[in-house]
Amino acid sequence: MPSETLDPEAPATLVIVGAGPRGTGLIERIAANAPELYAGSGLEIHLVDPHPPGAGRIWRAAQSPLLWMNSHAEDVTMFTDETVEMAGPVRPGPTLHEWAGIDGRTFADRRLQGAYLRWVHEQAVAALPPQITVHHHPARALRVSGPRTGRQQVRLEGRDQPLSADLVVLALGHLDAELDEEQRELAAHAERHGLVHLPPDFTADTDLSALPAGEPVLVRGFGLAFVDLMVLLTEGRGGRYEGDSYVPSGREPVLYVGSRRGVPYHSKIGYDWTGERPPLPRFLGPAEIDGLLARPGGFDFRRDVWPLVEKELGFAHYHRLFTVHAERTAMAWADFEEKYGAASGGAEREALVASAVPDPRDRLDLAALDRPLDGVTYGSFEEFQEGLRGYVEDDLSRRHDAAHSTDLAVFLGLLSVYGQLVRLGDIGSWWHGFFSCLASGPPGPRLRQLLALSRAGVLRFLGADMAVQARGGVFRASSASVPGFSVEARALVEARLPEPTLRRALDPLLRDLHADGAGGTPDGLLRVDRADGRVLDRAGRPHPRRFALGPHTDGRTPGAFTRPRTGGPAFRQNDATARAALVFLRDLGADAVG
């Protein structure tokens, strides 16, 4: 029971730092749960964010209309359904495509998604009981202070008096970060020699005017930040597409792109699911997660968790292959399923698959999907350009052909696995990159544009394990994919988001929180209680009055919104946090009256 009680005449106060989709999702869950859990005399919710509520920074209206969402409009919802495992009530609502009245297969631009999020925010606020009010403060939160057993003080930029709060929830979203050691060295080299170095950033916020037309630009990163960069430096500078060809404006730089994998993320799948879904979870469900959490010595991701992930994704893949494409198998599904479940290790499963699935292209090879260029070299730079264009073309063809619907089954398996792994807390950064590469790649049309840019010579591929050196007054890049080849440039762009680490976060609130004793993972994420999102200190004790949700925590999920009917881990977290906050505030009010 809280040790400090409310003034019976004063309303309870909740401060939510971050008014983007995560903050909006939390308010929606407060509205859904309040009739059951909160009958207090009043509750004031203070939203703190310099950007508009709902859209936040990432989905704000003030960005290029050329930038798209990364999902089909029918695959985007901010509303719960019966697949979300939560204590609170389901409150259904429209998907983006239903709300906007557009084709569900459209990749909407981000400004339209921002309008949808603003509408969801308005609906969530309107659904609150009359005694709960919301105030938006268009400012940055600088610091949270206060005793564990007392009211918290949230200091805002440009405001003399802090907000006083009974509870604080940090829903900060994507964060900026100071440069790491390598980035500082590259920036210093650029400063000394008059070069351009653009560090990791949200691409829509980056000033790209320093990248000159016609000059080579090294780009490190081949994920979604790169896709945005590609768009802004081509169409954004007046180029246009005619069929499968790109017509330059003459104002584009020449982009030399590479990364650790050396390939773009796999294309979004371009067909709909039909028939029976794989019965998931099967080999990685709540019981297996409970077992991992109960291990006295803890668990190792590669040794203890990854084998379960592999088996689960394989089950999703082969269930689809045997039940829908049985003509490409050499064994009855019932026999395969029994032997697959009994297989004790990866080698035994591989032998089973080799005997039951004749065509290697029908077998799931997660290592090849993750690192297709490992061990592959090309004799010349031009051969590599042709080779990588072929790789992208093959990926596009497969991901848009329902004959390979096993790929969509694996996607559903990835969503199921992610929903389970969230409960484990910090499992390192590798899994999140693997998931993004397979499940969160660019729309197919973007990869077709990439191919057109490559054929036009505006974009050139560097390869895997891209290495950048700063020497001789330039930046020099090379790759293991083309031994002996290197390219020099006077500009380098790091096309990726900053790592959300506590120690390097530019956000002063998080840095102070860590300095005051909040716990962090080895990867620098804020540790939170898996049950309700309360911030943990370094001893593992949950703070009774501070919660955190989002990518800066070790409870991070694939996103603040999700596909309909896929369980929505973020929705589950939002519900648990909303219920915990309402119960705390209700009990605080009861103590005040009593």
Secondary structure, DSSP 8 states (H G I E B T S, - for coil): --SS---TTS-EEEEEE--SHHHHHHHHHHHHHHHHH---S-EEEEEE-SS-TTTTTTT-SSS-TT-B-SS-GGG-B-S--TTS--SS------BHHHHHT--TT---BHHHHHHHHHHHHHHHHHTS-TTEEEEEE-S-EEEEE--TTS-EEEEETT-SS-EEESEEEE---S--B---HHHHHHHHHHHHHT-EEE-S--GGGS--TTS-TTSEEEEE--SHHHHHHHHHHTGGGT-EEETTEEE--S---EEEEE-SS-S-------S---S------SSSSHHHHHHHHT-TT---IIIIIHHHHHHHHHHHHHHHHHHH-GGG-SS-HHHHHHHHHH--SHHHHHHHHHHH--SGGGS--HHHHH-TTTT---SSHHHHHHHHHHHHHHHHHHHT-GGGTHHHHHHHHHHHHHHHHGGG----SHHHHHHHHHHS---HHHHHHHHHHHHTTSEEEEESS-EEEEETTEEEEE-TTSTT-EEEESEEEE-S-----TTTBS-HHHHHHHHTTB-B-TTS-B-B-TTT-EEEBTTS-EEEEEEE-STTBTT--S-SSB-TTS--HHHHHHHHHHHHHHHHHHHHHHHHH-
